[in-house]
Amino acid sequence: MNQSLSSYKLSLPEFLKQNPFTHPLTQGFFYREKMHAIHRVTPDFAYKKVLEVGGGQSGLSAMLFPQAQITNIDLNSDYANSVLNQQHRVKFICGDATNLPFEDSCFDAVTMFDLLEHIPDDKTAISEALRVLRPGGILLISTPNENWKFPYYEIMQSFCPKDSEVMAEWGHVRRGYTLENLENLIGLTCENYATFINPITVIGHDIAFSRLPYLIRQSLSTLVIPLTLTGYFLHKPDSKGTETAYAWRKP
């Protein structure tokens, strides 16, 4: 792995290579977009102890911070046996985001990737995340924003479940957040943000989560690769997107 010892977050190319989806450049391309946005907003400083709240079995924080000790807390105890949670520098704890079993100010970063939209009491979850974050530490969040809908284009409605069905299946209790929503919830000004899954690349996302048979989904995802890549490379952090990654610094 070509990782500079002076860098505390993994280089972008190496990070993107770890996309866990079987087809990372077709049906899993949306996850590459998410990883890219998270990498964009993450400042590079000495992360020694990182708490991943609701990290499941993806191990995204462990990928992003290869030199840090990672604690992953999740409600699902089955995730303890996943390969990424078995790494020597990763500690898995079964627990609740609204009642973190840690002392105050003990983590350099807290990550909440695609989590807040699942938590009914998001105010308490944020309060707990800030409590365990040390002064100067970084809170990283990714979540759907005010532009999220499924499917994004009406032409896909015949092939996709309704967005209410998708939200129920994914366990979402709300659609997402505007920047203003989150700043009011957190009580701090956002330090950095980057949107992802834009009106061009969202076509691939909707295909990936459609009701179409797997082979047809894969074929269509492959067919729209030129369009997906065009939208991906033209996308800027403040371009219109359906989801957003944010960074906040605790005073």
C-alpha contacts under 8 A as a table, 3 or more apart, distances in Angstrom:
res1	aa1	res2	aa2	distance
1	M	14	E	7.53
2	N	14	E	7.82
3	Q	7	S	7.28
3	Q	10	L	6.49
3	Q	11	S	6.56
4	S	7	S	5.40
5	L	8	Y	7.24
7	S	10	L	7.17
7	S	44	D	6.53
7	S	45	F	7.39
8	Y	44	D	5.80
8	Y	45	F	5.91
8	Y	46	A	5.85
8	Y	47	Y	6.45
8	Y	65	F	6.17
8	Y	66	P	7.23
8	Y	67	Q	6.53
9	K	44	D	5.95
9	K	45	F	7.86
9	K	64	L	5.46
9	K	65	F	4.76
9	K	66	P	6.72
9	K	67	Q	7.97
10	L	14	E	6.52
10	L	15	F	5.83
10	L	63	M	7.19
10	L	64	L	5.33
10	L	65	F	6.10
10	L	66	P	6.41
11	S	14	E	5.45
11	S	15	F	6.02
12	L	15	F	4.99
12	L	16	L	6.07
12	L	36	H	7.28
12	L	39	H	6.80
13	P	16	L	5.29
13	P	17	K	6.30
14	E	17	K	5.17
14	E	18	Q	6.94
15	F	18	Q	5.58
15	F	19	N	7.62
15	F	35	M	7.64
15	F	63	M	6.55
15	F	64	L	6.44
16	L	19	N	5.67
16	L	32	R	6.24
16	L	35	M	6.63
16	L	36	H	7.11
18	Q	63	M	7.36
19	N	24	P	6.06
19	N	28	G	7.84
19	N	31	Y	6.91
19	N	32	R	6.31
19	N	35	M	7.90
20	P	24	P	7.24
20	P	58	S	7.34
21	F	24	P	5.13
21	F	27	Q	7.92
21	F	28	G	5.28
21	F	31	Y	7.85
22	T	28	G	7.16
23	H	26	T	5.51
23	H	27	Q	5.70
23	H	28	G	5.44
23	H	29	F	7.72
24	P	27	Q	6.50
24	P	28	G	4.24
24	P	29	F	5.21
24	P	31	Y	7.60
24	P	32	R	7.06
25	L	28	G	6.00
25	L	29	F	4.83
25	L	32	R	7.90
25	L	225	I	7.91
26	T	29	F	5.26
26	T	204	G	7.44
26	T	218	Q	7.00
26	T	221	S	5.15
26	T	222	T	5.70
26	T	225	I	6.84
27	Q	30	F	7.44
27	Q	204	G	6.85
27	Q	205	H	7.16
27	Q	207	I	7.66
27	Q	208	A	5.05
27	Q	217	R	7.55
27	Q	218	Q	6.44
27	Q	221	S	5.88
28	G	31	Y	5.60
28	G	32	R	7.04
28	G	208	A	7.56
29	F	32	R	5.06
29	F	33	E	6.55
29	F	204	G	7.55
29	F	205	H	7.63
30	F	33	E	5.07
30	F	34	K	6.45
30	F	197	I	6.43
30	F	201	T	7.59
30	F	202	V	7.75
30	F	204	G	7.42
30	F	205	H	5.84
31	Y	34	K	4.93
31	Y	35	M	6.18
32	R	35	M	5.04
32	R	36	H	6.06
33	E	36	H	5.11
33	E	37	A	6.24
33	E	196	F	5.80
33	E	197	I	6.44
33	E	232	Y	7.48
34	K	37	A	5.23
34	K	38	I	6.23
34	K	196	F	6.20
34	K	197	I	7.68
34	K	245	A	7.60
35	M	38	I	5.15
35	M	39	H	6.10
36	H	39	H	5.14
36	H	40	R	6.16
37	A	40	R	5.03
37	A	41	V	6.53
37	A	193	Y	7.99
37	A	194	A	5.38
37	A	195	T	6.53
37	A	196	F	6.35
37	A	237	P	7.46
37	A	244	T	7.49
37	A	245	A	5.87
38	I	41	V	5.49
38	I	42	T	6.24
38	I	140	L	7.82
38	I	142	S	7.42
38	I	194	A	7.52
38	I	245	A	5.49
38	I	246	Y	7.46
39	H	42	T	5.31
39	H	64	L	7.60
40	R	194	A	6.93
41	V	192	N	5.59
41	V	193	Y	5.72
41	V	194	A	6.52
41	V	245	A	6.97
41	V	246	Y	6.34
41	V	247	A	5.85
42	T	140	L	7.36
42	T	247	A	6.49
47	Y	50	V	6.77
47	Y	65	F	7.23
47	Y	67	Q	7.61
47	Y	68	A	5.80
47	Y	108	D	5.62
47	Y	109	A	6.88
48	K	67	Q	7.05
48	K	68	A	4.50
48	K	69	Q	5.97
48	K	107	F	7.92
48	K	108	D	6.51
49	K	68	A	5.61
49	K	69	Q	4.94
49	K	70	I	6.10
49	K	71	T	7.75
49	K	106	C	7.73
49	K	107	F	5.17
49	K	108	D	5.50
49	K	109	A	6.98
50	V	61	S	7.67
50	V	68	A	6.60
50	V	69	Q	6.22
50	V	70	I	4.95
50	V	71	T	6.28
50	V	107	F	5.56
50	V	108	D	5.81
50	V	109	A	4.88
50	V	110	V	5.84
50	V	111	T	7.66
51	L	70	I	5.91
51	L	71	T	4.84
51	L	72	N	6.01
51	L	73	I	7.58
51	L	107	F	6.47
51	L	109	A	6.32
51	L	110	V	4.73
51	L	111	T	6.29
52	E	55	G	5.48
52	E	61	S	6.42
52	E	70	I	7.05
52	E	71	T	6.03
52	E	72	N	4.69
52	E	73	I	6.36
52	E	110	V	5.83
52	E	111	T	4.79
52	E	112	M	6.35
53	V	72	N	6.03
53	V	73	I	5.19
53	V	74	D	6.42
53	V	97	A	6.36
53	V	110	V	7.15
53	V	111	T	6.02
53	V	112	M	5.30
53	V	113	F	7.79
53	V	115	L	7.75
54	G	72	N	7.01
54	G	73	I	5.76
54	G	74	D	4.53
54	G	75	L	7.26
54	G	97	A	7.29
54	G	112	M	6.64
54	G	113	F	7.50
54	G	115	L	6.29
55	G	58	S	6.33
55	G	59	G	6.38
55	G	60	L	7.26
55	G	61	S	7.91
55	G	72	N	5.79
55	G	73	I	6.69
55	G	74	D	6.31
55	G	112	M	7.55
55	G	113	F	7.24
56	G	59	G	7.31
56	G	72	N	7.61
56	G	73	I	7.86
56	G	74	D	5.95
56	G	76	N	7.31
56	G	79	Y	5.83
57	Q	79	Y	5.41
57	Q	80	A	7.72
57	Q	82	S	5.78
57	Q	83	V	7.85
57	Q	84	L	6.59
57	Q	85	N	6.60
58	S	84	L	7.07
59	G	62	A	5.29
59	G	63	M	6.35
59	G	84	L	5.57
59	G	85	N	6.77
60	L	63	M	5.13
60	L	64	L	6.22
61	S	64	L	4.98
61	S	65	F	5.99
61	S	70	I	7.22
61	S	111	T	7.24
62	A	65	F	5.34
62	A	66	P	5.93
62	A	68	A	7.46
62	A	70	I	6.23
62	A	84	L	8.00
62	A	90	V	7.34
63	M	66	P	5.91
65	F	68	A	5.54
68	A	89	R	7.44
69	Q	89	R	5.11
69	Q	90	V	6.17
70	I	89	R	6.21
70	I	90	V	4.72
70	I	91	K	6.24
71	T	90	V	5.77
71	T	91	K	4.74
71	T	92	F	5.90
71	T	93	I	7.29
72	N	85	N	7.74
72	N	90	V	7.15
72	N	91	K	6.14
72	N	92	F	4.84
72	N	93	I	6.14
73	I	92	F	5.93
73	I	93	I	4.70
73	I	94	C	5.57
73	I	95	G	5.64
73	I	96	D	7.33
73	I	97	A	7.60
74	D	77	S	7.11
74	D	79	Y	7.88
74	D	92	F	7.83
74	D	93	I	6.57
74	D	94	C	5.13
74	D	95	G	5.43
74	D	96	D	6.59
74	D	97	A	7.61
75	L	94	C	5.29
75	L	95	G	5.10
75	L	96	D	5.83
76	N	79	Y	6.04
76	N	94	C	6.47
77	S	80	A	5.73
77	S	93	I	7.82
77	S	94	C	5.36
78	D	81	N	6.29
78	D	82	S	7.92
79	Y	82	S	5.41
79	Y	85	N	7.37
80	A	85	N	5.94
80	A	86	Q	7.32
80	A	92	F	5.80
80	A	93	I	7.59
80	A	94	C	7.95
81	N	85	N	6.62
81	N	86	Q	6.60
82	S	85	N	5.36
82	S	86	Q	6.42
83	V	86	Q	5.19
83	V	87	Q	7.02
84	L	87	Q	5.67
84	L	90	V	7.78
85	N	90	V	5.77
85	N	91	K	6.79
85	N	92	F	6.18
86	Q	90	V	6.61
86	Q	91	K	7.69
87	Q	90	V	5.28
87	Q	91	K	8.00
88	H	91	K	7.82
95	G	99	N	7.62
95	G	100	L	7.07
95	G	101	P	7.81
96	D	99	N	5.41
96	D	100	L	6.28
97	A	100	L	5.80
97	A	125	A	5.32
97	A	128	E	7.33
97	A	129	A	7.89
98	T	121	D	7.34
98	T	122	D	7.86
98	T	124	T	5.40
98	T	125	A	4.36
98	T	126	I	7.94
98	T	128	E	6.26
99	N	125	A	7.55
99	N	128	E	6.76
100	L	128	E	6.39
100	L	129	A	7.88
102	F	106	C	7.49
102	F	132	V	6.59
103	E	106	C	6.16
103	E	132	V	6.18
104	D	131	R	5.40
104	D	132	V	4.40
104	D	133	L	7.00
104	D	134	R	7.48
105	S	131	R	6.18
105	S	132	V	4.41
105	S	133	L	4.58
105	S	134	R	3.79
105	S	135	P	6.90
106	C	132	V	5.51
106	C	133	L	5.97
106	C	134	R	5.74
107	F	110	V	6.85
107	F	132	V	6.15
107	F	133	L	4.95
107	F	134	R	5.72
107	F	137	G	7.29
108	D	133	L	6.20
108	D	134	R	5.92
108	D	136	G	7.85
108	D	137	G	4.79
108	D	138	I	6.55
109	A	133	L	6.37
109	A	134	R	7.93
109	A	137	G	5.37
109	A	138	I	4.62
109	A	139	L	5.74
109	A	140	L	7.50
110	V	129	A	6.53
110	V	133	L	6.60
110	V	137	G	7.99
110	V	138	I	6.43
110	V	139	L	4.94
110	V	140	L	6.29
111	T	139	L	5.88
111	T	140	L	4.66
111	T	141	I	6.04
112	M	115	L	5.53
112	M	116	L	7.09
112	M	139	L	7.79
112	M	140	L	6.10
112	M	141	I	4.84
112	M	142	S	6.68
113	F	116	L	7.97
113	F	140	L	7.34
113	F	141	I	5.30
113	F	142	S	4.73
113	F	143	T	6.91
114	D	117	E	6.89
114	D	118	H	7.94
114	D	141	I	7.26
114	D	142	S	5.18
114	D	143	T	4.89
114	D	144	P	7.64
115	L	118	H	5.50
115	L	119	I	6.97
115	L	142	S	7.59
115	L	143	T	7.07
116	L	119	I	5.30
116	L	122	D	6.02
116	L	125	A	7.96
116	L	143	T	6.99
117	E	120	P	7.89
117	E	122	D	7.95
117	E	143	T	6.79
117	E	144	P	7.70
117	E	172	H	5.41
117	E	173	V	5.91
117	E	174	R	5.38
117	E	175	R	6.67
117	E	176	G	5.76
118	H	171	G	5.76
118	H	172	H	4.52
118	H	173	V	5.36
118	H	174	R	7.21
119	I	122	D	5.38
119	I	125	A	7.77
119	I	172	H	7.74
119	I	173	V	6.70
120	P	173	V	6.33
121	D	124	T	5.71
121	D	125	A	6.57
122	D	125	A	4.94
122	D	126	I	6.16
123	K	126	I	5.31
123	K	127	S	6.21
123	K	185	L	6.31
123	K	186	I	7.84
124	T	127	S	4.91
124	T	128	E	6.10
125	A	128	E	5.20
125	A	129	A	6.22
126	I	129	A	5.01
126	I	130	L	6.20
126	I	185	L	7.55
126	I	186	I	6.43
127	S	130	L	5.28
127	S	131	R	6.12
127	S	186	I	7.59
128	E	131	R	4.95
128	E	132	V	6.43
129	A	132	V	5.60
129	A	133	L	6.28
129	A	139	L	7.76
130	L	133	L	5.04
130	L	134	R	7.95
130	L	139	L	7.69
130	L	250	K	7.19
131	R	134	R	7.77
133	L	137	G	5.85
133	L	138	I	7.48
133	L	139	L	7.76
133	L	250	K	7.31
134	R	137	G	5.20
134	R	250	K	7.24
135	P	250	K	5.33
135	P	251	P	5.43
136	G	249	R	5.83
136	G	250	K	5.05
136	G	251	P	5.55
137	G	249	R	5.67
137	G	250	K	5.53
138	I	247	A	6.61
138	I	248	W	5.66
138	I	249	R	4.70
138	I	250	K	6.45
139	L	247	A	5.73
139	L	248	W	5.01
139	L	249	R	6.24
139	L	250	K	7.52
140	L	245	A	7.32
140	L	246	Y	5.73
140	L	247	A	4.74
140	L	248	W	6.53
141	I	245	A	5.66
141	I	246	Y	5.16
141	I	247	A	6.58
142	S	243	E	7.25
142	S	244	T	5.59
142	S	245	A	4.17
142	S	246	Y	6.19
143	T	176	G	6.15
143	T	177	Y	7.12
143	T	243	E	5.67
143	T	244	T	5.75
143	T	245	A	6.70
144	P	147	N	7.72
144	P	148	W	5.90
144	P	175	R	6.67
144	P	176	G	4.57
144	P	177	Y	6.49
144	P	242	T	6.00
144	P	243	E	4.00
144	P	244	T	6.24
145	N	148	W	5.72
145	N	175	R	7.39
145	N	176	G	4.81
145	N	177	Y	4.74
145	N	178	T	5.45
145	N	179	L	7.98
145	N	241	G	7.94
145	N	242	T	5.67
145	N	243	E	4.96
145	N	244	T	6.32
146	E	175	R	7.64
146	E	176	G	6.35
146	E	177	Y	6.00
146	E	178	T	5.59
146	E	242	T	7.09
147	N	241	G	6.76
147	N	242	T	4.75
147	N	243	E	7.49
148	W	152	Y	7.47
148	W	175	R	7.12
148	W	176	G	7.48
148	W	242	T	4.48
148	W	243	E	6.70
149	K	152	Y	5.32
149	K	163	D	6.46
149	K	242	T	7.67
150	F	153	Y	7.79
150	F	160	C	7.93
150	F	161	P	7.99
150	F	162	K	6.69
150	F	163	D	4.74
150	F	166	V	7.73
150	F	206	D	7.16
151	P	154	E	6.89
151	P	156	M	6.14
151	P	157	Q	6.22
151	P	160	C	6.57
151	P	161	P	7.88
151	P	162	K	7.34
151	P	163	D	6.78
151	P	206	D	5.77
152	Y	156	M	7.71
152	Y	199	P	7.87
152	Y	202	V	7.03
152	Y	203	I	7.64
152	Y	206	D	7.15
153	Y	156	M	5.79
153	Y	157	Q	7.36
153	Y	203	I	7.96
154	E	157	Q	5.31
155	I	158	S	7.11
156	M	159	F	5.47
156	M	160	C	6.21
156	M	206	D	7.52
157	Q	160	C	5.24
157	Q	161	P	7.20
157	Q	162	K	7.39
159	F	210	S	5.68
159	F	211	R	5.59
159	F	212	L	6.31
160	C	206	D	7.54
160	C	209	F	7.14
160	C	210	S	4.35
160	C	211	R	5.34
160	C	212	L	7.83
161	P	165	E	6.16
161	P	166	V	6.54
161	P	210	S	6.89
161	P	211	R	6.96
162	K	165	E	5.20
162	K	166	V	6.39
163	D	166	V	4.95
163	D	167	M	6.06
164	S	167	M	5.09
164	S	168	A	6.21
165	E	168	A	5.13
165	E	169	E	6.12
166	V	169	E	5.00
166	V	170	W	6.02
167	M	170	W	5.18
167	M	171	G	5.84
167	M	172	H	4.83
167	M	173	V	7.33
167	M	174	R	7.99
167	M	175	R	7.68
168	A	171	G	5.03
168	A	172	H	6.10
168	A	173	V	7.84
169	E	172	H	7.83
172	H	175	R	6.92
177	Y	180	E	7.88
177	Y	181	N	5.65
177	Y	182	L	6.41
178	T	181	N	5.03
178	T	182	L	6.52
179	L	182	L	5.27
179	L	183	E	6.17
180	E	183	E	5.11
180	E	184	N	6.13
181	N	184	N	5.35
181	N	185	L	6.16
182	L	185	L	4.84
182	L	186	I	5.89
183	E	186	I	5.20
183	E	187	G	5.47
183	E	188	L	5.60
183	E	189	T	5.87
183	E	190	C	6.70
184	N	187	G	5.17
184	N	188	L	7.46
188	L	248	W	7.29
188	L	250	K	7.89
189	T	248	W	7.15
190	C	193	Y	7.34
190	C	246	Y	6.98
190	C	247	A	6.27
190	C	248	W	5.12
190	C	249	R	7.75
191	E	246	Y	7.64
191	E	247	A	5.60
191	E	248	W	5.17
191	E	249	R	6.66
192	N	246	Y	5.80
192	N	247	A	5.17
192	N	248	W	7.12
193	Y	237	P	6.86
193	Y	238	D	7.68
193	Y	244	T	6.79
193	Y	245	A	5.51
193	Y	246	Y	4.30
193	Y	247	A	6.24
194	A	236	K	7.66
194	A	237	P	4.07
194	A	238	D	6.00
194	A	244	T	5.62
194	A	245	A	5.31
194	A	246	Y	6.65
195	T	198	N	7.77
195	T	236	K	7.78
195	T	237	P	5.42
195	T	238	D	6.13
195	T	239	S	6.52
195	T	240	K	6.78
195	T	241	G	5.10
195	T	242	T	7.15
195	T	243	E	5.67
195	T	244	T	4.11
195	T	245	A	6.20
196	F	235	H	7.85
196	F	237	P	7.67
196	F	240	K	7.84
196	F	241	G	4.95
196	F	242	T	6.41
196	F	243	E	5.45
196	F	244	T	5.94
196	F	245	A	7.84
197	I	200	I	7.71
197	I	201	T	5.53
197	I	202	V	5.28
197	I	205	H	7.71
197	I	241	G	5.26
197	I	242	T	5.63
197	I	243	E	6.42
198	N	201	T	5.37
198	N	202	V	5.66
198	N	231	G	7.20
198	N	235	H	7.50
198	N	239	S	7.54
198	N	240	K	5.89
198	N	241	G	4.05
198	N	242	T	6.08
199	P	202	V	5.41
199	P	203	I	7.34
199	P	240	K	7.39
199	P	241	G	6.71
199	P	242	T	7.85
200	I	203	I	6.09
200	I	227	L	7.02
200	I	228	T	6.46
200	I	231	G	5.29
201	T	204	G	5.70
201	T	205	H	6.87
201	T	227	L	7.29
201	T	228	T	4.76
201	T	229	L	7.69
201	T	231	G	5.62
201	T	232	Y	6.61
202	V	205	H	4.81
202	V	206	D	6.13
203	I	206	D	5.27
203	I	207	I	6.29
203	I	228	T	7.75
204	G	207	I	5.08
204	G	208	A	6.14
204	G	221	S	5.76
204	G	224	V	6.98
204	G	228	T	6.80
205	H	208	A	5.14
205	H	209	F	6.49
206	D	209	F	5.31
206	D	210	S	5.93
207	I	210	S	5.10
207	I	212	L	7.87
207	I	217	R	5.99
207	I	220	L	7.21
207	I	221	S	6.66
208	A	217	R	6.08
208	A	218	Q	7.70
208	A	221	S	7.16
210	S	217	R	7.61
212	L	216	I	6.33
212	L	217	R	5.99
213	P	216	I	5.39
213	P	217	R	6.20
214	Y	217	R	5.07
214	Y	218	Q	6.15
215	L	218	Q	5.05
215	L	219	S	6.07
216	I	219	S	4.99
216	I	220	L	6.06
217	R	220	L	5.22
217	R	221	S	5.96
218	Q	221	S	5.05
218	Q	222	T	6.13
219	S	222	T	5.13
219	S	223	L	6.14
220	L	223	L	4.85
220	L	224	V	6.31
221	S	224	V	5.44
221	S	225	I	6.46
222	T	225	I	5.30
223	L	226	P	7.58
224	V	227	L	5.29
224	V	228	T	6.07
225	I	228	T	4.89
225	I	229	L	5.94
226	P	229	L	5.29
226	P	230	T	6.16
227	L	230	T	5.13
227	L	231	G	6.30
228	T	231	G	5.26
228	T	232	Y	6.08
229	L	232	Y	4.89
229	L	233	F	6.07
230	T	233	F	5.45
230	T	234	L	6.15
231	G	234	L	5.30
231	G	235	H	6.01
232	Y	235	H	5.32
235	H	239	S	6.07
236	K	239	S	5.10
241	G	244	T	7.14
